[in-house]
Amino acid sequence: MKQSTGRTAGRLTIIGTGPGDPELLTLKALKAVEQAQAIVAPTGRPNGASSALEIIAQAADISGKQVVEVHFSMQKVRLSGSRHRSVEESWSKAADTVLEFTGQGMNVVFPTIGDPAFYSTAYYLLSTVQERQPGLVTEVIPGISSVGSCSSALKAPLALGDDMLCIIPATFGDDRIRQAIETFDSIALMKVHRCLPRVIRILEEYSLLENAVLVEKCALDGERIFQDIRKAAHEDLHYFSTVIVRKQRMGTAGRFIVPGTGDRNGRNVDER
Ligand SMILES: C[S@@+](CC[C@H](N)C(=O)[O-])C[C@H]1O[C@@H](n2cnc3c(N)ncnc32)[C@H](O)[C@@H]1O
């Protein structure tokens, strides 16, 4: 695509970085980073560091690239209805930054934690950019999601056979969480770090506390697994914390930690 200046426009590539271990970045995502001249990376806090950027910086040399970190508002986004002004502003600012680079013929990478498929700001950016410049060449490269990574850390499936799986933020209201528990066999609750006591109360109502495990900073230094999630309620949990609940319909094979194997390092995590 040519710009009015006669210059060929760059492209925007959204990449899933995986959950944190740079070895879990895909070869395709790595190639996109290497071929980009600019990186626009999301931060959750104003002036905070971008976790997604930190992950790719461990896997690729980004020193010669233009790097801009853009703060994305953490206000809740409702797909229907009005949105907080700061939300729209942050999408708009990120889109401006991307289009400035692509307008100069640069290829831009936007890294996002895990897989863009799940609750990622990347798709808000993509639709804003597409609205502004419909002809821009764009690509989305999937990543290993945090829930997939939690499953492998626990050496337990999220869903098998006729299991039904649900992935939602724990920040949803009590009714929606109850609805998920009543409907599905496996439930992954993201964004649980600030609302764990409420989640514990709801799980207690269904006698499902024993079936829940919390994984914090999965695939990152300092990864912790709480088989008794009540113990995690007294901790200052990292934003990268996920609770997995499995109704045990399938005996020991469905358990999170098969006796004798422990966690991914062979340890029984509650003894750490
Ligand atoms: C906005 S969602 C993004 C999910 C991401 N797109 C994915 O595929 O995993 C952020 C939530 O993902 C979960 N998460 C991301 N990285 C994680 C990790 N390394 N360990 C545990 N949970 C993680 C946490 O629940 C966190 O609050």
PDBQT file of the ligand as one rigid body, heavy atoms in Angstrom, charges set to zero:
ROOT
HETATM    1  C1  LIG A 301      -5.942  -9.240  30.471  1.00  0.00    +0.000 C 
HETATM    2  S1  LIG A 301      -5.821 -10.947  30.806  1.00  0.00    +0.000 S 
HETATM    3  C2  LIG A 301      -4.839 -11.428  29.430  1.00  0.00    +0.000 C 
HETATM    4  C3  LIG A 301      -4.811 -12.902  29.171  1.00  0.00    +0.000 C 
HETATM    5  C4  LIG A 301      -3.850 -13.295  28.045  1.00  0.00    +0.000 C 
HETATM    6  N1  LIG A 301      -4.248 -12.725  26.800  1.00  0.00    +0.000 N 
HETATM    7  C5  LIG A 301      -3.690 -14.790  27.930  1.00  0.00    +0.000 C 
HETATM    8  O1  LIG A 301      -3.882 -15.378  26.845  1.00  0.00    +0.000 OA
HETATM    9  O2  LIG A 301      -3.303 -15.396  28.923  1.00  0.00    +0.000 OA
HETATM   10  C6  LIG A 301      -4.647 -10.920  32.130  1.00  0.00    +0.000 C 
HETATM   11  C7  LIG A 301      -4.820 -12.120  33.023  1.00  0.00    +0.000 C 
HETATM   12  O3  LIG A 301      -4.199 -13.256  32.438  1.00  0.00    +0.000 OA
HETATM   13  C8  LIG A 301      -3.699 -14.098  33.443  1.00  0.00    +0.000 C 
HETATM   14  N2  LIG A 301      -2.242 -14.266  33.264  1.00  0.00    +0.000 N 
HETATM   15  C9  LIG A 301      -1.460 -13.685  32.339  1.00  0.00    +0.000 A 
HETATM   16  N3  LIG A 301      -0.189 -14.119  32.446  1.00  0.00    +0.000 NA
HETATM   17  C10 LIG A 301      -0.184 -14.995  33.483  1.00  0.00    +0.000 A 
HETATM   18  C11 LIG A 301       0.822 -15.783  34.093  1.00  0.00    +0.000 A 
HETATM   19  N4  LIG A 301       2.087 -15.758  33.650  1.00  0.00    +0.000 N 
HETATM   20  N5  LIG A 301       0.488 -16.571  35.151  1.00  0.00    +0.000 NA
HETATM   21  C12 LIG A 301      -0.798 -16.620  35.604  1.00  0.00    +0.000 A 
HETATM   22  N6  LIG A 301      -1.788 -15.905  35.059  1.00  0.00    +0.000 NA
HETATM   23  C13 LIG A 301      -1.492 -15.100  34.010  1.00  0.00    +0.000 A 
HETATM   24  C14 LIG A 301      -3.999 -13.425  34.789  1.00  0.00    +0.000 C 
HETATM   25  O4  LIG A 301      -5.219 -13.929  35.276  1.00  0.00    +0.000 OA
HETATM   26  C15 LIG A 301      -4.138 -11.986  34.370  1.00  0.00    +0.000 C 
HETATM   27  O5  LIG A 301      -4.890 -11.239  35.305  1.00  0.00    +0.000 OA
ENDROOT
TORSDOF 0
